[in-house]
């Protein structure tokens, strides 16, 4: 039909990485295998070899770092959503960084910080930030524009944030409880530490009983039942503060509780708040699993990539989204300027055809 009408073929959707054979589905598979399943790249390379695919783990590492940079805008939108929610859970854990100092023989104890939005008022979202150290500059920078409640442990690095009248601290009863457990484990007979644990046990009994209630009902129950227990506990603590040695293990536990008392009681102000920071610790657990597998990140650029991928993967889990489906959709459309990529809390799976 050489005299017929000339037709132009439909332009193929560009692959995520320019001049690369890595497809969206292959990159999605690598991300899920490493950051959701905790497999190091050399094991992934071995699994692919069994399928007749020969890829070096160095090449895959380079792909993942490049691919993360394409997802920066999506990650930034997730961060903005978390910062706008008014109630953020935060904590940190070690993510070792490969040593770049000739005079140092060990890895650098860099950190991965989690900032999470809970499911009580919004679809959950989990974001992470990488920093070279545990300096307070990381949370101070990340949360500089934040307004609302911060649920955290008593890490001094957050103290400058709490000086801001727009930010309110919620301390963690689980961290508080651990101090009394440590004392109780040293005792052969029940004593004062066990009395403190009984107060905390009563508070957590209320937590379990009201878990499925609405925020308004939870607030009413806390005002009616938790606050009287807290008042009783405070009287007991004030007595013990003058009855135990300040430098003893029990004295340290009592002083820790009194020092953070206002923040420990603040969860009773609203029904959507929680008495502990367990959610943030749960979000950091997959990082610990991955750390045992791949040991360290090779550079600060790789650490930033890990923060982006953990943000996506843990947000998938929290929203019960298939990560392979979501990442294939994202990476297939990441270079398409006509598509606004859905964040994990917006993605349902049923909207993939319309979104793509």
Helices and strands as residue ranges (DSSP letters): H 24-31, I 32-36, H 41-50, H 57-70, H 72-83, E 87-94, E 111-117, E 125-131, H 137-142, E 148-151, G 156-158, H 159-162, E 167-170, H 173-184, H 192-209, H 215-221, I 222-226, H 227-241, H 249-259, H 261-265, G 266-269, H 278-294, H 300-318, H 323-333, H 352-355
